[in-house]
Amino acid sequence: MASSSIAELDIRRAQLSDVDEIAEAHRDSIQSIGLAFYPPNDVEAWQEGLTGDVYRRAMQGGEVFFVATGRVDGTTLVLGFASDYRLEGAVHGTSAYVRAIAARRGIGSALLRRAEEHAVAHGARTIQIEASLAGVEFYRANGYEELRRGETRLKSGHPIACVLMRKEVARTR
């Protein structure tokens, strides 16, 4: 399916009506891309509980999502998403995920730029991410620097390896 063409690509701010498709795109990304970097039990734990309610609650809590949509084989899909959320003061957090069909087409980078632009417009000077091992090279290519390697705990409590990364997006005056 990775060779399918994507038509009518659109990147926009997500709405509450998108949450189930965001969850589906997130699970697709984890299953298809994550398996190259994590053992199957980590991938299973990572996607466990990823339903639309997770993204609905995040949006209601102030996290802003951007989605890329496109037509694939006649069906409009959410191909991926990125988000912006405030961690503390001028430090924001982000993440970006794309379905396998959208990988390596510039869609993830375009989504990440939208999230970064939103963060800067809302006072961010630094953006941080706990990058999955699958995302390290992607974030590095988009200007993020590795701070340290470690692990994060998923909502289930299961630990997985991650890399804390940072990007300075605005200079202090």
C-alpha positions in Angstrom: 0.0 0.0 0.0 3.0 2.4 0.5 3.1 3.0 -3.3 -0.5 4.2 -3.4 -0.9 7.9 -4.4 -2.2 10.5 -2.1 -4.5 13.1 -3.6 -6.1 16.3 -2.2 -3.6 16.6 0.6 -4.7 19.2 3.2 -3.2 20.2 6.5 -5.5 21.9 9.0 -6.2 22.3 12.7 -8.0 19.2 14.0 -11.5 19.3 15.4 -13.1 17.1 18.0 -14.8 15.2 15.1 -11.3 14.0 14.0 -10.3 12.2 17.2 -11.2 8.7 16.2 -9.3 9.0 12.9 -6.3 10.6 14.8 -6.3 7.5 17.0 -6.4 5.2 14.0 -3.5 7.0 12.3 -1.5 6.9 15.6 -2.0 3.1 15.9 -1.1 2.6 12.2 2.1 4.5 12.7 3.1 2.6 15.8 2.3 -0.8 14.2 4.0 -0.1 10.9 6.9 2.0 11.8 7.4 1.2 15.5 8.0 -2.5 14.9 11.3 -1.8 13.2 12.6 -0.2 16.5 10.7 -2.0 19.3 9.9 -5.6 20.2 6.2 -6.7 19.6 5.3 -6.5 23.3 6.4 -2.8 23.5 4.4 -2.0 20.3 1.4 -3.7 21.7 1.6 -1.8 25.0 2.3 1.5 23.2 -0.9 1.3 21.2 -3.0 -0.1 24.0 -5.8 2.3 24.9 -5.3 4.7 22.0 -8.9 5.6 21.3 -10.5 8.8 20.3 -11.2 9.7 23.9 -7.4 10.1 24.5 -7.3 12.9 21.9 -10.6 14.4 22.9 -9.4 14.8 26.5 -6.1 16.2 25.3 -7.9 18.8 23.1 -10.3 19.7 26.0 -7.1 20.1 28.2 -5.6 22.7 25.7 -3.5 20.5 23.4 -3.8 21.7 19.8 -3.7 19.1 17.0 -3.0 19.5 13.3 -4.0 16.8 10.9 -3.0 15.9 7.3 -5.8 14.5 5.3 -5.7 13.0 1.8 -7.6 10.7 -0.5 -6.1 7.3 -0.8 -7.8 4.8 -3.2 -10.9 7.0 -3.2 -11.2 7.3 0.6 -10.3 10.4 2.6 -8.1 9.5 5.6 -6.3 11.3 8.4 -2.7 10.5 7.2 -1.0 11.8 10.3 -1.0 14.4 13.0 1.1 16.7 15.1 0.3 18.5 18.3 1.5 21.5 20.5 1.1 21.7 24.2 2.6 23.9 26.9 4.9 22.1 29.3 6.1 25.0 31.5 6.5 28.6 30.7 8.1 29.1 27.3 8.7 25.4 26.9 6.2 23.5 24.7 5.9 19.8 23.8 5.1 18.3 20.5 4.9 15.0 18.6 4.2 13.9 15.1 3.0 10.6 13.7 2.1 9.5 10.2 0.6 6.4 8.8 2.9 4.1 6.9 1.4 5.2 3.6 2.4 8.8 4.4 5.9 8.1 5.6 8.9 9.7 3.9 6.7 12.0 1.8 7.3 15.3 3.8 3.9 15.1 5.4 5.3 14.5 8.9 7.7 17.5 8.5 4.9 19.7 7.3 2.7 18.7 10.3 5.6 19.3 12.7 6.2 22.8 11.2 2.5 23.7 11.8 2.7 22.6 15.4 6.0 24.5 15.8 4.5 27.7 14.3 1.6 27.4 16.7 3.9 27.0 19.6 6.0 30.0 18.7 2.8 32.1 18.2 1.8 31.1 21.7 5.1 32.1 23.4 7.3 29.0 23.0 11.0 29.5 22.9 11.9 25.9 23.2 10.1 22.7 22.1 10.8 19.4 23.7 9.9 15.8 22.8 10.3 12.4 24.3 11.0 10.9 20.9 10.4 7.2 20.2 13.4 5.4 18.8 11.5 5.4 15.5 11.3 9.2 15.5 14.9 10.2 16.4 16.2 10.6 12.9 13.0 12.4 11.8 13.3 14.9 14.6 17.0 15.3 14.1 16.4 16.1 10.4 13.9 18.8 11.6 16.4 20.6 13.8 16.0 18.8 17.2 19.1 18.0 19.3 19.4 14.9 21.5 19.7 15.7 25.2 19.7 12.2 26.6 18.4 8.7 26.2 16.2 7.0 28.7 12.7 5.6 29.0 9.2 6.8 29.3 6.2 5.0 30.8 3.2 4.5 28.7 -0.3 5.1 30.0 -0.4 1.4 30.8 2.7 1.8 33.0 4.8 -0.2 30.5 8.3 1.4 30.0 9.8 1.9 26.5 13.0 3.4 25.4 12.9 7.1 24.3 15.2 10.0 23.5 14.6 13.5 25.0 15.2 16.0 22.3 14.9 19.8 22.1 14.7 22.6 19.6 15.2 26.3 20.2 12.5 28.1 18.2 12.7 31.7 19.4 15.4 33.8 20.9 14.9 35.6 24.2 15.0 39.4 23.9 
